[in-house]
Amino acid sequence: MDDSIDMGDRDAGDDDASEVARPVINLWHESFAPACAPVTLDCTPPSKAHVLLAEIKKTIKAEPQQRGMKASAWAVTPRGARRTVLSAAGLNPDEWERPIDSFSDSERAALSAAARAAVRVYERVCNAI
């Protein structure tokens, strides 16, 4: 008995290796095109892209309802949690009574980063217990 592997079509029941493997060409989706195919990119020039991005950012505004929900969520957050996040963000913890809308964008970004860092720490503590 021959121990060689038959590379032929097993479904046809033949025992010879006469069939040749043919490359498969996928015509359904262009993502299967050969890697050597030329790539054409229609990129927006950076100067124009910055202008377009600035115009789009002007149109994006938080909905008033969403801002109200954030303000009320901050208002009902326990005093200790607000003081801790303010301190971690490098702000004065005695300003815990200030409404969230009274903080500048950079202060709010620092508060958000500090709160997310605190959540990660507390998650590690919970996982360790």
N, C-alpha and C positions, 0 to 999 in steps of 0.2 A: 504494500500500500504506500502511496506517495504521501509524504507529510507536508508537501508544499501547500500554500494557501491559494485557493482559486480566487482570482480577482474578477472573474466573469460575472454575468448576471445570474444570481442565485435563484431568482424567481422563475427563470426559464428552465431550470433543471439541467443545464449543461455543465460539463465538467472541464471544459477547456478554458484557457485564459486568453481566448482570441479577441475578446472585446477590449477596446481601447477606451480608457477614461477620457471623456470629453469635458472641456470646461463648461461650466454652467453660466449662462448669460441671463441676468435678471433684467427684464425690460419693464418691470412694473414701477419701480421707484428709482429716482435719480440718486438717492443716497447709496445705492449699490453700484454706482459707476466706478470704474477703476480709479485708483488713487492718483494715477498719472494724468487724469483728465484735467484740462486747464480750468482754473477757478477764476471767475470774474466777480469782483465785488464792486457794487455801486455804493460807495461810502459817502456820507455827507462830510464836506470839509469841516475841520474842527471849528473854524471861526463861525461858520453858519450854524453848526450844531449847538454851540454855546448860546447863540442868540435864540434859537428855537427852544432850547431847554429853559431859558429864562422866561420866555413868553408862556410856556406851559406851566411853569411853577407859579406864575402870577394867577393863573386861573384856578389852581388847586387851593381850596380852602376847606378847613374843617367845618362840618355842618354845625350850626348853633346847638342843635340837640345833643350832638356828640360832645361838644365842649361843656355843656351843662351837666352831662352825665359824668364826665371826668371830674368836674368841680365838686359835684356832690359826693363822688367816691372818695375824693381827697378829704372832704369835710367830715365824713363818717369814719375815716381811718383813725385808729386809736392814737392818742397823743404820743405815747412812747415810740410807736412805729414811725410816725412822722419825724420826731426828733432824731431818731437813729438814722433815718435816710438823709435828713438834712445834714447831719454831722458827717456822715460817710461821703456826701457829695461836696464837702468842704464849705458848706454854708452855715450860718448861725442857727443852731438848734432852737434858740429862743424865738425864732420866727415861725414856729409850728402852727400858729393860728392864722397866718397869712393865707388868703385864698390861692389856689394853685394858679389861677389866671394872672395873679400879680407878679409871678416870677417871669424873668426874661426867658427867651428861647434857649439860651445857653445854660441858664440855671436849670431849666426843666430837663434839658438833655443830660446834665450832670445828675439830677435826681433820678432820672430813668436808669442811667447806667449804674448808679449806686444801688437802686432797688433790685435790678437784675442780678448784680453781683451778690447781694444779700440772699436772694432766692437760691442761687447756686450753692452758697455756703450752707444754708439750711437744708437743702436737698441732700448734700453730702452727710450732714449730721443725721438726718432721718435714715439714710441708707446704712449708716454705721451702727445704728441702734438695733 
